[in-house]
Amino acid sequence: MHVAVCDDNIADRKQTERLLGRESDRRAKLTEGLFVDSYGNEQSLLTKPMQYDVFFAPKFSRTSRIA
């Protein structure tokens, strides 16, 4: 399963990556596991052509907008 994490707060983004990494380790014994990519803003996420199964993205602040 391919997962995208998009968060402008680096501490929150890294915490989500760690939690998903633990889940991936648990799933590795049963399935293919999780493939996680992380992004610091929406623009970077939207420029990537890869298709994701799941997105983790918090509600962004008013100053964070897609151009």
Backbone hydrogen bonds, N-H to C=O, Kabsch-Sander energy under -0.5 kcal/mol:
donor,donor_aa,acceptor,acceptor_aa,energy
3,V,1,M,-0.5
3,V,35,F,-3.1
4,A,54,V,-2.6
5,V,37,D,-2.8
6,C,4,A,-0.5
6,C,56,F,-3.2
7,D,39,Y,-2.2
10,I,8,D,-0.8
13,R,9,N,-2.4
14,K,10,I,-2.6
15,Q,11,A,-2.1
16,T,12,D,-2.3
17,E,13,R,-2.2
18,R,14,K,-2.4
19,L,15,Q,-2.4
20,L,16,T,-2.5
21,G,17,E,-2.3
22,R,18,R,-2.1
23,E,19,L,-2.0
24,S,20,L,-2.5
25,D,21,G,-2.1
26,R,22,R,-1.9
27,R,23,E,-2.3
28,A,24,S,-1.6
29,K,25,D,-0.5
29,K,26,R,-0.7
30,L,27,R,-1.4
31,T,27,R,-3.7
35,F,1,M,-2.8
36,V,34,L,-0.6
37,D,3,V,-2.4
39,Y,5,V,-3.0
45,L,41,N,-1.5
46,L,42,E,-2.6
47,T,43,Q,-1.1
48,K,44,S,-0.5
48,K,45,L,-1.0
53,D,2,H,-2.5
54,V,2,H,-1.6
56,F,4,A,-3.1
57,A,55,F,-0.6
64,S,61,S,-1.2
65,R,63,T,-0.8
